[in-house]
Amino acid sequence: MNEFENVHLEHEYSLESGTLHVDTPGSKHFKDIFIEETPSLLRKISLYDNGLIIYFEQTSSKIVLRTNRPLYQIGDGKFSIEDPEK
């Protein structure tokens, strides 16, 4: 079975301003697939070796992430794939 078969990016996160960073402990490699890259829009998909998939869309006014796994906010604009409560 293909590891990317029937993937659902059901978790959505957005920021109206600032920067966004996702910590991915345990992941050593990822691959970016650029869908669109213009001065006004960046859209890409990042595939991580731990199975995490992130769709990233950035405009001048908003950043949107969609993921196949939940993210946990660990600071202002900072997220992690690990729950800080555990």
N, CA, C and O atoms as CSV, one atom per row, in Angstrom:
chain,resi,resn,atom,element,x,y,z
A,1,MET,N,N,0.843,-1.191,0.000
A,1,MET,CA,C,0.000,0.000,0.000
A,1,MET,C,C,0.879,1.242,0.000
A,1,MET,O,O,1.848,1.325,0.755
A,2,ASN,N,N,0.547,2.184,-0.829
A,2,ASN,CA,C,1.281,3.434,-0.922
A,2,ASN,C,C,1.015,4.270,0.322
A,2,ASN,O,O,-0.138,4.432,0.723
A,3,GLU,N,N,2.087,4.813,0.949
A,3,GLU,CA,C,1.926,5.564,2.192
A,3,GLU,C,C,1.159,6.874,2.014
A,3,GLU,O,O,0.666,7.435,2.993
A,4,PHE,N,N,1.051,7.373,0.769
A,4,PHE,CA,C,0.342,8.620,0.527
A,4,PHE,C,C,-1.026,8.395,-0.105
A,4,PHE,O,O,-1.645,9.343,-0.588
A,5,GLU,N,N,-1.501,7.170,-0.111
A,5,GLU,CA,C,-2.798,6.865,-0.694
A,5,GLU,C,C,-3.910,7.341,0.237
A,5,GLU,O,O,-3.863,7.091,1.442
A,6,ASN,N,N,-4.905,8.023,-0.315
A,6,ASN,CA,C,-6.072,8.489,0.441
A,6,ASN,C,C,-5.704,9.362,1.640
A,6,ASN,O,O,-6.182,9.133,2.751
A,7,VAL,N,N,-4.872,10.342,1.415
A,7,VAL,CA,C,-4.463,11.267,2.459
A,7,VAL,C,C,-5.484,12.389,2.559
A,7,VAL,O,O,-5.916,12.943,1.549
A,8,HIS,N,N,-5.864,12.718,3.790
A,8,HIS,CA,C,-6.799,13.814,4.037
A,8,HIS,C,C,-6.087,14.884,4.854
A,8,HIS,O,O,-5.577,14.610,5.940
A,9,LEU,N,N,-6.054,16.086,4.334
A,9,LEU,CA,C,-5.442,17.209,5.042
A,9,LEU,C,C,-6.548,17.934,5.803
A,9,LEU,O,O,-6.976,19.027,5.430
A,10,GLU,N,N,-6.994,17.297,6.873
A,10,GLU,CA,C,-8.196,17.740,7.580
A,10,GLU,C,C,-7.948,18.752,8.696
A,10,GLU,O,O,-8.904,19.295,9.250
A,11,HIS,N,N,-6.708,19.014,9.034
A,11,HIS,CA,C,-6.396,19.961,10.105
A,11,HIS,C,C,-5.926,21.264,9.478
A,11,HIS,O,O,-4.974,21.276,8.698
A,12,GLU,N,N,-6.601,22.371,9.822
A,12,GLU,CA,C,-6.272,23.663,9.211
A,12,GLU,C,C,-5.889,24.679,10.275
A,12,GLU,O,O,-6.517,24.764,11.330
A,13,TYR,N,N,-4.850,25.447,9.979
A,13,TYR,CA,C,-4.336,26.473,10.872
A,13,TYR,C,C,-4.066,27.714,10.033
A,13,TYR,O,O,-3.665,27.604,8.874
A,14,SER,N,N,-4.284,28.890,10.607
A,14,SER,CA,C,-4.026,30.107,9.845
A,14,SER,C,C,-3.547,31.228,10.757
A,14,SER,O,O,-3.856,31.270,11.948
A,15,LEU,N,N,-2.787,32.128,10.160
A,15,LEU,CA,C,-2.299,33.331,10.828
A,15,LEU,C,C,-2.566,34.511,9.919
A,15,LEU,O,O,-2.386,34.421,8.704
A,16,GLU,N,N,-2.994,35.611,10.501
A,16,GLU,CA,C,-3.249,36.815,9.726
A,16,GLU,C,C,-1.982,37.629,9.509
A,16,GLU,O,O,-1.897,38.390,8.545
A,17,SER,N,N,-0.996,37.482,10.391
A,17,SER,CA,C,0.248,38.235,10.237
A,17,SER,C,C,1.370,37.494,10.954
A,17,SER,O,O,1.121,36.567,11.724
A,18,GLY,N,N,2.590,37.907,10.698
A,18,GLY,CA,C,3.744,37.304,11.345
A,18,GLY,C,C,4.325,36.157,10.541
A,18,GLY,O,O,4.094,36.037,9.338
A,19,THR,N,N,5.077,35.323,11.225
A,19,THR,CA,C,5.690,34.167,10.588
A,19,THR,C,C,5.163,32.899,11.239
A,19,THR,O,O,4.618,32.928,12.343
A,20,LEU,N,N,5.332,31.813,10.553
A,20,LEU,CA,C,4.841,30.535,11.052
A,20,LEU,C,C,5.964,29.517,10.957
A,20,LEU,O,O,6.638,29.418,9.932
A,21,HIS,N,N,6.164,28.755,12.035
A,21,HIS,CA,C,7.203,27.727,12.071
A,21,HIS,C,C,6.603,26.452,12.660
A,21,HIS,O,O,5.864,26.505,13.644
A,22,VAL,N,N,6.921,25.313,12.058
A,22,VAL,CA,C,6.448,24.019,12.556
A,22,VAL,C,C,7.655,23.180,12.941
A,22,VAL,O,O,8.493,22.866,12.095
A,23,ASP,N,N,7.751,22.808,14.238
A,23,ASP,CA,C,8.790,21.893,14.701
A,23,ASP,C,C,8.371,20.466,14.351
A,23,ASP,O,O,7.224,20.071,14.564
A,24,THR,N,N,9.306,19.712,13.819
A,24,THR,CA,C,9.032,18.326,13.439
A,24,THR,C,C,10.087,17.410,14.051
A,24,THR,O,O,10.917,16.856,13.330
A,25,PRO,N,N,10.064,17.242,15.387
A,25,PRO,CA,C,11.062,16.388,16.031
A,25,PRO,C,C,11.028,14.975,15.451
A,25,PRO,O,O,9.962,14.429,15.166
A,26,GLY,N,N,12.197,14.404,15.286
A,26,GLY,CA,C,12.293,13.046,14.762
A,26,GLY,C,C,12.310,12.963,13.255
A,26,GLY,O,O,12.590,11.900,12.701
A,27,SER,N,N,12.019,14.052,12.582
A,27,SER,CA,C,12.031,14.062,11.129
A,27,SER,C,C,13.363,14.637,10.661
A,27,SER,O,O,13.772,15.716,11.088
A,28,LYS,N,N,14.028,13.907,9.785
A,28,LYS,CA,C,15.339,14.357,9.318
A,28,LYS,C,C,15.308,14.866,7.886
A,28,LYS,O,O,16.177,15.640,7.486
A,29,HIS,N,N,14.318,14.441,7.110
A,29,HIS,CA,C,14.275,14.814,5.706
A,29,HIS,C,C,12.854,15.206,5.303
A,29,HIS,O,O,11.876,14.681,5.836
A,30,PHE,N,N,12.760,16.120,4.371
A,30,PHE,CA,C,11.475,16.470,3.786
A,30,PHE,C,C,11.695,16.888,2.350
A,30,PHE,O,O,12.811,17.207,1.939
A,31,LYS,N,N,10.616,16.882,1.597
A,31,LYS,CA,C,10.664,17.295,0.200
A,31,LYS,C,C,9.566,18.319,-0.023
A,31,LYS,O,O,8.416,18.093,0.354
A,32,ASP,N,N,9.918,19.455,-0.641
A,32,ASP,CA,C,8.939,20.482,-0.987
A,32,ASP,C,C,8.514,20.302,-2.438
A,32,ASP,O,O,9.345,20.103,-3.324
A,33,ILE,N,N,7.223,20.374,-2.661
A,33,ILE,CA,C,6.653,20.369,-4.005
A,33,ILE,C,C,5.979,21.723,-4.180
A,33,ILE,O,O,4.963,22.002,-3.543
A,34,PHE,N,N,6.539,22.559,-5.038
A,34,PHE,CA,C,5.997,23.899,-5.240
A,34,PHE,C,C,4.880,23.860,-6.278
A,34,PHE,O,O,5.071,23.386,-7.398
A,35,ILE,N,N,3.715,24.364,-5.887
A,35,ILE,CA,C,2.546,24.414,-6.760
A,35,ILE,C,C,2.517,25.742,-7.496
A,35,ILE,O,O,2.287,25.796,-8.705
A,36,GLU,N,N,2.755,26.814,-6.747
A,36,GLU,CA,C,2.760,28.160,-7.334
A,36,GLU,C,C,3.669,29.038,-6.499
A,36,GLU,O,O,3.603,29.021,-5.269
A,37,GLU,N,N,4.510,29.800,-7.160
A,37,GLU,CA,C,5.422,30.692,-6.459
A,37,GLU,C,C,5.535,31.992,-7.252
A,37,GLU,O,O,6.260,32.084,-8.243
A,38,THR,N,N,4.794,32.990,-6.781
A,38,THR,CA,C,4.807,34.315,-7.391
A,38,THR,C,C,5.070,35.336,-6.281
A,38,THR,O,O,5.059,34.966,-5.107
A,39,PRO,N,N,5.303,36.598,-6.612
A,39,PRO,CA,C,5.500,37.604,-5.561
A,39,PRO,C,C,4.293,37.756,-4.625
A,39,PRO,O,O,4.454,38.171,-3.478
A,40,SER,N,N,3.099,37.426,-5.099
A,40,SER,CA,C,1.908,37.612,-4.270
A,40,SER,C,C,1.346,36.314,-3.678
A,40,SER,O,O,0.438,36.366,-2.848
A,41,LEU,N,N,1.866,35.152,-4.087
A,41,LEU,CA,C,1.307,33.877,-3.616
A,41,LEU,C,C,2.362,32.781,-3.631
A,41,LEU,O,O,3.093,32.606,-4.605
A,42,LEU,N,N,2.419,32.050,-2.523
A,42,LEU,CA,C,3.257,30.858,-2.437
A,42,LEU,C,C,2.369,29.705,-2.003
A,42,LEU,O,O,1.706,29.770,-0.968
A,43,ARG,N,N,2.366,28.652,-2.804
A,43,ARG,CA,C,1.630,27.431,-2.451
A,43,ARG,C,C,2.571,26.250,-2.662
A,43,ARG,O,O,3.180,26.099,-3.721
A,44,LYS,N,N,2.675,25.407,-1.612
A,44,LYS,CA,C,3.531,24.235,-1.720
A,44,LYS,C,C,3.019,23.136,-0.805
A,44,LYS,O,O,2.210,23.369,0.093
A,45,ILE,N,N,3.512,21.935,-1.058
A,45,ILE,CA,C,3.248,20.779,-0.204
A,45,ILE,C,C,4.593,20.267,0.271
A,45,ILE,O,O,5.522,20.111,-0.522
A,46,SER,N,N,4.698,20.006,1.569
A,46,SER,CA,C,5.916,19.434,2.138
A,46,SER,C,C,5.617,18.021,2.612
A,46,SER,O,O,4.662,17.793,3.354
A,47,LEU,N,N,6.442,17.074,2.174
A,47,LEU,CA,C,6.317,15.665,2.554
A,47,LEU,C,C,7.488,15.314,3.469
A,47,LEU,O,O,8.645,15.430,3.066
A,48,TYR,N,N,7.197,14.889,4.682
A,48,TYR,CA,C,8.224,14.577,5.670
A,48,TYR,C,C,8.421,13.069,5.778
A,48,TYR,O,O,7.504,12.290,5.519
A,49,ASP,N,N,9.629,12.670,6.165
A,49,ASP,CA,C,9.949,11.252,6.274
A,49,ASP,C,C,9.210,10.543,7.410
A,49,ASP,O,O,9.220,9.313,7.473
A,50,ASN,N,N,8.576,11.291,8.302
A,50,ASN,CA,C,7.792,10.675,9.379
A,50,ASN,C,C,6.302,10.570,9.022
A,50,ASN,O,O,5.484,10.231,9.877
A,51,GLY,N,N,5.950,10.860,7.765
A,51,GLY,CA,C,4.566,10.734,7.315
A,51,GLY,C,C,3.756,12.021,7.347
A,51,GLY,O,O,2.641,12.062,6.826
A,52,LEU,N,N,4.301,13.070,7.951
A,52,LEU,CA,C,3.602,14.354,8.007
A,52,LEU,C,C,3.539,14.973,6.613
A,52,LEU,O,O,4.524,14.968,5.874
A,53,ILE,N,N,2.376,15.503,6.267
A,53,ILE,CA,C,2.188,16.222,5.013
A,53,ILE,C,C,1.602,17.589,5.358
A,53,ILE,O,O,0.614,17.688,6.085
A,54,ILE,N,N,2.224,18.639,4.825
A,54,ILE,CA,C,1.750,20.003,5.079
A,54,ILE,C,C,1.504,20.696,3.743
A,54,ILE,O,O,2.392,20.765,2.894
A,55,TYR,N,N,0.284,21.210,3.570
A,55,TYR,CA,C,-0.021,22.115,2.468
A,55,TYR,C,C,0.131,23.517,3.035
A,55,TYR,O,O,-0.455,23.834,4.070
A,56,PHE,N,N,0.910,24.358,2.369
A,56,PHE,CA,C,1.234,25.698,2.848
A,56,PHE,C,C,0.818,26.703,1.792
A,56,PHE,O,O,1.159,26.566,0.617
A,57,GLU,N,N,0.074,27.722,2.223
A,57,GLU,CA,C,-0.332,28.788,1.310
A,57,GLU,C,C,-0.098,30.118,1.998
A,57,GLU,O,O,-0.576,30.340,3.111
A,58,GLN,N,N,0.646,31.013,1.331
A,58,GLN,CA,C,0.939,32.319,1.920
A,58,GLN,C,C,0.660,33.426,0.921
A,58,GLN,O,O,1.109,33.383,-0.224
A,59,THR,N,N,-0.096,34.429,1.381
A,59,THR,CA,C,-0.310,35.658,0.632
A,59,THR,C,C,0.239,36.797,1.491
A,59,THR,O,O,0.788,36.555,2.566
A,60,SER,N,N,0.096,38.009,1.031
A,60,SER,CA,C,0.589,39.150,1.808
A,60,SER,C,C,-0.202,39.360,3.096
A,60,SER,O,O,0.275,40.035,4.009
A,61,SER,N,N,-1.394,38.797,3.180
A,61,SER,CA,C,-2.233,39.033,4.350
A,61,SER,C,C,-2.542,37.799,5.189
A,61,SER,O,O,-3.163,37.918,6.246
A,62,LYS,N,N,-2.119,36.605,4.739
A,62,LYS,CA,C,-2.519,35.410,5.473
A,62,LYS,C,C,-1.600,34.224,5.157
A,62,LYS,O,O,-1.090,34.086,4.046
A,63,ILE,N,N,-1.408,33.373,6.174
A,63,ILE,CA,C,-0.721,32.098,6.010
A,63,ILE,C,C,-1.696,31.007,6.416
A,63,ILE,O,O,-2.299,31.077,7.487
A,64,VAL,N,N,-1.856,29.996,5.566
A,64,VAL,CA,C,-2.751,28.875,5.854
A,64,VAL,C,C,-1.967,27.576,5.731
A,64,VAL,O,O,-1.236,27.368,4.762
A,65,LEU,N,N,-2.126,26.704,6.727
A,65,LEU,CA,C,-1.561,25.358,6.687
A,65,LEU,C,C,-2.692,24.352,6.756
A,65,LEU,O,O,-3.667,24.547,7.482
A,66,ARG,N,N,-2.558,23.279,5.998
A,66,ARG,CA,C,-3.454,22.132,6.129
A,66,ARG,C,C,-2.558,20.923,6.294
A,66,ARG,O,O,-1.597,20.755,5.543
A,67,THR,N,N,-2.863,20.071,7.276
A,67,THR,CA,C,-2.008,18.934,7.579
A,67,THR,C,C,-2.818,17.657,7.721
A,67,THR,O,O,-4.032,17.691,7.920
A,68,ASN,N,N,-2.129,16.538,7.617
A,68,ASN,CA,C,-2.767,15.240,7.828
A,68,ASN,C,C,-2.681,14.791,9.282
A,68,ASN,O,O,-3.256,13.764,9.646
A,69,ARG,N,N,-1.975,15.543,10.112
A,69,ARG,CA,C,-1.865,15.251,11.543
A,69,ARG,C,C,-2.093,16.535,12.322
A,69,ARG,O,O,-1.806,17.621,11.818
A,70,PRO,N,N,-2.601,16.429,13.539
A,70,PRO,CA,C,-2.829,17.648,14.318
A,70,PRO,C,C,-1.510,18.311,14.705
A,70,PRO,O,O,-0.501,17.639,14.919
A,71,LEU,N,N,-1.534,19.631,14.791
A,71,LEU,CA,C,-0.397,20.409,15.275
A,71,LEU,C,C,-0.779,21.026,16.608
A,71,LEU,O,O,-1.959,21.233,16.889
A,72,TYR,N,N,0.220,21.319,17.427
A,72,TYR,CA,C,-0.005,21.916,18.734
A,72,TYR,C,C,0.734,23.245,18.781
A,72,TYR,O,O,1.924,23.317,18.473
A,73,GLN,N,N,0.013,24.305,19.172
A,73,GLN,CA,C,0.637,25.618,19.244
A,73,GLN,C,C,1.530,25.665,20.466
A,73,GLN,O,O,1.091,25.380,21.581
A,74,ILE,N,N,2.802,26.030,20.250
A,74,ILE,CA,C,3.776,26.075,21.341
A,74,ILE,C,C,4.306,27.492,21.567
A,74,ILE,O,O,5.177,27.703,22.411
A,75,GLY,N,N,3.792,28.442,20.830
A,75,GLY,CA,C,4.213,29.837,20.963
A,75,GLY,C,C,3.555,30.664,19.880
A,75,GLY,O,O,2.746,30.158,19.101
A,76,ASP,N,N,3.903,31.932,19.835
A,76,ASP,CA,C,3.337,32.841,18.846
A,76,ASP,C,C,3.844,32.464,17.457
A,76,ASP,O,O,5.009,32.699,17.136
A,77,GLY,N,N,2.988,31.889,16.643
A,77,GLY,CA,C,3.366,31.470,15.296
A,77,GLY,C,C,4.183,30.200,15.254
A,77,GLY,O,O,4.692,29.826,14.198
A,78,LYS,N,N,4.321,29.521,16.404
A,78,LYS,CA,C,5.107,28.295,16.477
A,78,LYS,C,C,4.205,27.108,16.803
A,78,LYS,O,O,3.397,27.147,17.731
A,79,PHE,N,N,4.371,26.055,16.009
A,79,PHE,CA,C,3.593,24.839,16.187
A,79,PHE,C,C,4.547,23.650,16.227
A,79,PHE,O,O,5.691,23.734,15.780
A,80,SER,N,N,4.048,22.539,16.774
A,80,SER,CA,C,4.833,21.309,16.828
A,80,SER,C,C,3.924,20.129,16.527
A,80,SER,O,O,2.714,20.189,16.744
A,81,ILE,N,N,4.525,19.052,16.021
A,81,ILE,CA,C,3.747,17.839,15.799
A,81,ILE,C,C,3.610,17.036,17.086
A,81,ILE,O,O,2.858,16.062,17.134
A,82,GLU,N,N,4.341,17.441,18.139
A,82,GLU,CA,C,4.250,16.751,19.425
A,82,GLU,C,C,3.442,17.591,20.406
A,82,GLU,O,O,3.582,18.813,20.457
A,83,ASP,N,N,2.605,16.930,21.176
A,83,ASP,CA,C,1.785,17.588,22.185
A,83,ASP,C,C,2.668,17.996,23.367
A,83,ASP,O,O,3.269,17.128,23.999
A,84,PRO,N,N,2.762,19.285,23.683
A,84,PRO,CA,C,3.622,19.710,24.808
A,84,PRO,C,C,3.085,19.253,26.162
A,84,PRO,O,O,3.820,19.280,27.150
A,85,GLU,N,N,1.830,18.837,26.231
A,85,GLU,CA,C,1.238,18.378,27.484
A,85,GLU,C,C,1.608,16.941,27.798
A,85,GLU,O,O,1.366,16.477,28.912
A,86,LYS,N,N,2.188,16.223,26.844
A,86,LYS,CA,C,2.524,14.806,27.070
A,86,LYS,C,C,3.991,14.637,27.308
A,86,LYS,O,O,4.458,13.517,27.517
